[in-house]
Amino acid sequence: MIILRLAIIALCLFLSGCGSTYVSSSATDISGASTASGVYIDNTYYELLEKEFKDAAVCTGLDGEFWDVAVVLLPPPNFPCIGDNNKGKMCYGEFAMPNRILLADRLSWKHEIIHYLLYKNTGDLDPNHESNLFKTCSNT
């Protein structure tokens, strides 16, 4: 867990670009001023993911907090699955125990949240999708 957090911090530092000045202006500002190089994710994306996480938690009736999940955004449309259940296949999203969600297609987000919430609350991530929660609380 500590190694994963350190890797995420290192990735953030790597993606933030060189320099010692923190860029506080929005990367979407069209004022004509130069923007520091780097990769930016607008706060509204976090807010959307958090809202959909909360909606899924309410729908499922399961306990969980958005900020306890590590979300890894991967280039669309998909990526090689890492889980034993889907080895050799391509995934749009995937839950990796204990708290990581890999995501290339945002439409898979709620589906992966359900895997996480099931795992967190029951110890079973339900890799075979037997729970009705996948039908009633997921948009995929």
C-alpha positions as CSV (number, residue, x, y, z in Angstrom):
1,M,0.0,0.0,0.0
2,I,2.8,2.4,0.9
3,I,4.7,1.5,-2.3
4,L,1.5,2.2,-4.3
5,R,1.1,5.6,-2.7
6,L,4.8,6.5,-3.3
7,A,4.4,5.4,-6.9
8,I,1.4,7.6,-7.3
9,I,3.2,10.6,-5.8
10,A,6.2,10.0,-8.0
11,L,3.9,9.8,-11.1
12,C,2.2,13.1,-10.1
13,L,5.6,14.8,-9.7
14,F,6.7,13.4,-13.0
15,L,3.6,14.6,-14.8
16,S,3.6,18.0,-13.2
17,G,6.5,19.2,-15.4
18,C,9.8,20.8,-14.4
19,G,10.1,24.0,-12.4
20,S,9.7,25.2,-8.9
21,T,6.6,27.4,-9.3
22,Y,3.2,26.0,-8.6
23,V,0.7,26.8,-11.3
24,S,-2.5,27.9,-9.7
25,S,-4.3,29.1,-12.8
26,S,-6.6,26.8,-14.6
27,A,-5.2,24.9,-17.6
28,T,-8.5,25.8,-19.4
29,D,-8.0,29.5,-19.0
30,I,-8.0,31.1,-22.4
31,S,-6.5,34.5,-21.4
32,G,-3.6,34.0,-23.8
33,A,-1.1,33.6,-21.0
34,S,1.3,30.7,-21.3
35,T,0.5,27.6,-19.3
36,A,3.1,25.5,-17.6
37,S,3.6,22.1,-19.4
38,G,2.1,19.1,-17.7
39,V,-1.0,17.0,-17.6
40,Y,-4.1,18.6,-16.1
41,I,-7.4,17.1,-14.9
42,D,-10.1,19.7,-14.3
43,N,-11.7,19.7,-10.8
44,T,-15.1,19.1,-12.5
45,Y,-13.8,15.6,-13.4
46,Y,-13.0,14.8,-9.8
47,E,-16.4,16.2,-8.8
48,L,-18.2,14.0,-11.4
49,L,-16.4,10.9,-10.3
50,E,-17.1,11.6,-6.7
51,K,-20.8,12.3,-7.3
52,E,-21.2,9.1,-9.3
53,F,-19.3,7.2,-6.6
54,K,-21.7,8.5,-3.9
55,D,-24.7,7.7,-6.2
56,A,-23.5,4.1,-6.5
57,A,-22.9,3.8,-2.8
58,V,-26.5,5.1,-2.0
59,C,-28.0,2.8,-4.7
60,T,-26.1,-0.3,-3.4
61,G,-26.6,0.6,0.3
62,L,-22.9,-0.3,0.8
63,D,-20.4,1.7,2.8
64,G,-17.5,3.4,1.0
65,E,-15.7,6.7,0.5
66,F,-14.6,8.1,-2.9
67,W,-11.2,9.4,-1.5
68,D,-10.3,5.8,-0.3
69,V,-10.1,4.6,-3.9
70,A,-7.1,5.0,-6.2
71,V,-8.3,5.9,-9.7
72,V,-5.9,5.2,-12.5
73,L,-6.9,6.8,-15.8
74,L,-5.6,4.9,-18.8
75,P,-5.7,5.9,-22.5
76,P,-9.0,4.9,-24.1
77,P,-10.6,2.8,-25.5
78,N,-9.2,-0.1,-23.4
79,F,-6.2,-1.8,-21.9
80,P,-5.0,-5.4,-21.2
81,C,-6.9,-6.8,-18.2
82,I,-4.7,-7.7,-15.1
83,G,-7.2,-9.8,-13.1
84,D,-7.1,-13.6,-13.1
85,N,-10.8,-13.7,-14.2
86,N,-10.1,-11.7,-17.4
87,K,-6.4,-12.5,-18.2
88,G,-5.7,-12.2,-22.0
89,K,-8.8,-10.0,-22.5
90,M,-9.1,-6.2,-23.0
91,C,-10.8,-4.1,-20.3
92,Y,-12.6,-0.8,-20.3
93,G,-12.4,-0.6,-16.5
94,E,-11.1,-3.0,-13.9
95,F,-11.1,-3.2,-10.1
96,A,-7.9,-4.4,-8.5
97,M,-7.9,-5.3,-4.8
98,P,-7.9,-3.7,-2.4
99,N,-8.8,-0.2,-3.6
100,R,-7.6,0.5,-7.2
101,I,-9.9,1.2,-10.2
102,L,-8.3,1.2,-13.6
103,L,-10.4,3.2,-16.0
104,A,-10.1,3.8,-19.8
105,D,-13.8,4.3,-20.4
106,R,-15.8,6.4,-17.9
107,L,-18.9,4.5,-18.7
108,S,-17.4,1.6,-16.8
109,W,-16.9,3.7,-13.7
110,K,-20.0,2.8,-11.7
111,H,-19.6,-0.9,-12.6
112,E,-16.1,-0.9,-11.1
113,I,-17.3,1.0,-8.1
114,I,-19.8,-1.8,-7.4
115,H,-16.9,-4.3,-7.5
116,Y,-15.0,-2.1,-5.0
117,L,-18.0,-1.6,-2.7
118,L,-18.8,-5.4,-2.7
119,Y,-15.2,-6.2,-1.9
120,K,-14.9,-3.6,0.8
121,N,-18.2,-4.6,2.5
122,T,-18.3,-8.4,1.9
123,G,-14.8,-9.4,1.0
124,D,-16.1,-10.8,-2.3
125,L,-15.7,-8.5,-5.4
126,D,-18.1,-10.8,-7.3
127,P,-16.0,-11.3,-10.4
128,N,-18.8,-13.3,-12.1
129,H,-21.3,-10.5,-11.7
130,E,-23.9,-12.5,-9.8
131,S,-25.2,-9.6,-7.7
132,N,-28.3,-7.8,-8.9
133,L,-26.5,-4.5,-8.0
134,F,-24.7,-4.7,-11.4
135,K,-28.2,-4.4,-13.1
136,T,-29.8,-2.0,-10.7
137,C,-27.0,0.4,-9.8
138,S,-24.7,0.5,-12.8
139,N,-25.0,2.3,-16.1
140,T,-23.2,-0.5,-18.0
